[in-house]
Amino acid sequence: MNFTSIPFAIFFGVLLALYALSPPRFRKLVLLAGGLFFYAYWDWRFLALIGSCIVADYYLARLIDRADEMKRKSAYLAVSVTLNLGLLAFFKYYNFFVSSANSVLGQHGVHLPELAIILPVGISFFTFESMSYTLDVYRGSLRPCENILDFALFIAFFPRLVAGPIIRASHFLPQLQRPLGLRSDQMNAGALIFLSGLIKKVLLADNLAPFVDRVYASPHLYHPATQWLAVLAYAMQIYYDFSGYSDMAVGLARFLGFALPINFSAPYAARNVAEFWHRWHISLSTWLRDYLYIPLGGSRKGSARTSINLMLTMLLGGLWHGASWNFVLWGGLHGLALVWHRSVSSRFQRWVVPDVLARLATVLFVALLWVPFRAVNGPTALLIFQRLFGVGGGGAIWLYPWFSVAAAVCVITTLKHRAGEPDFFSFQTETFVGRTRVAFALMSLLYLSPLNVSPFVYFQF
C-alpha cells in the first residue's frame, strides 16, 4: 500500500475516523490494528513473521531484565539476535549466498538448492528495531516494556513500518504514556510535512525515473554526456524518493500526534564523506554506529583497528541494502573513503580545502558510487563507468528537461538549508505568501505528476 495510492488514502481516512471517534483507552488498539492491516495488505502470510518478532523480543527483553547472572542475560540476548538476524539472513540472503557458493562448488560437482523465497517488505527495518530494543535492555539503558500492546505498536507503527526511519524504543515508547488524540496544530504541521514529501516523490523522483531507468537499462546506446546526466539524475532521484518517503512518514506520524526523528539533513551539502553519512539515512547510520561500529571498538583501539571497524561497518551496511555484490562493493568503497578521510584529516589538519570545491568533490564522489548501487549487475556498472570516461564513445544525446528542474530545486534547497534543520521544503500557512505556496504546490501535483507513480526505491530493502 503506497503512500501515494488511492487505497492508502481510503485506509488512512478510515483509520483517522476510528482513531478520532474511539475512546482514549482504545486508540492504541486502533493504531495497532491499522499497522497490522497495513502490513497484511502487502502479504497477509507475513503477519506471522512480524508477530513472532514482537512476541519473542517482548518476552526475551523481560527475561534479560530479570536474569541475575550476566551469563543468562547474554544467553537470552543471543537468542534475540539470532532470531532477528536469522530471519533477515534466510529471507533476504539465503539465495544470494547459495548462488555465490554454487559458483565455486559447481566446479566440483556440488550444487546447493535455491529456494523460491518472497522477501517480506520492511524486514530490514523492523528486525533492526526489535533487535535494538533487546540490546538496549541488555545494556541497562532501557527498561523493558510492561505492556505487550505498547511494544507491538512500536514495531507495527504503520508510517515507518515499511521503509523507516528506523526508530528506537527509547524514543517511541515514552510517547505512548501520554494521552493519545488529534490536535489541530499537529495535524496542520503533519499535513505540510507530508506535502513536502509528496512533492519530492511524485514531482521530482518519479519524473526523473523514466530517464534514469532507460539509460541504465541500455547504457551502450547513449553518449557519455547523457551517461553523466543519468548518473547525476539518479543521485537526485534516490534522494528525492527516499527523503520524500521519510518526510511523508514523519508527516503522517505528526498528524497522529507522534514525533519521529528526521532521516535526512541536506546530504548533498556535505563537505566530505563522513559528513555525508551524518546527513544521509541518519537513522540507519546512527544504528550502525551505536550497535556495530562502537561495539567493535570504534576508534578506541588505534588507527589500524579503527580502519577495520569502519570497513566492516560499511561493508555490512552495504549488504543490508540488498543481496548483491554491487551493494557490498558500494559499501566497501564508502568504507575506504571514510578510512582515507580519517587518515588525511588527522595528518593534514591545517590543510584547508575551499568550501565549494569540497562540496562539489563530495557530491561527485557520492554520485559516482551510486552507479554500482543502481546498476543491475557488475558488468553493467563497469560499462557505465567506461562510457562515462569516454571508452566506446558515441551514442544518443538526451537532454532530459526534468533534470534541470530537479537540479535547480536541489541546489536551491541545499543553499537555503541550515545545520540541524529537517530536510524538507518549508511550507507555512500563516501568511498569504505561505498559503499561495501551498496552493501552487497542490496545483503542481495535479498537473505535473506522472501518470504512473513508481514504487519507493527503498521498498526493495
Summary of the structure (lengths in Angstrom):
residues: 461
radius of gyration: 23.0
end to end distance: 15.8
largest distance: 73.9
contacts: 1471
relative contact order: 0.11
helix: 73%
strand: 0%
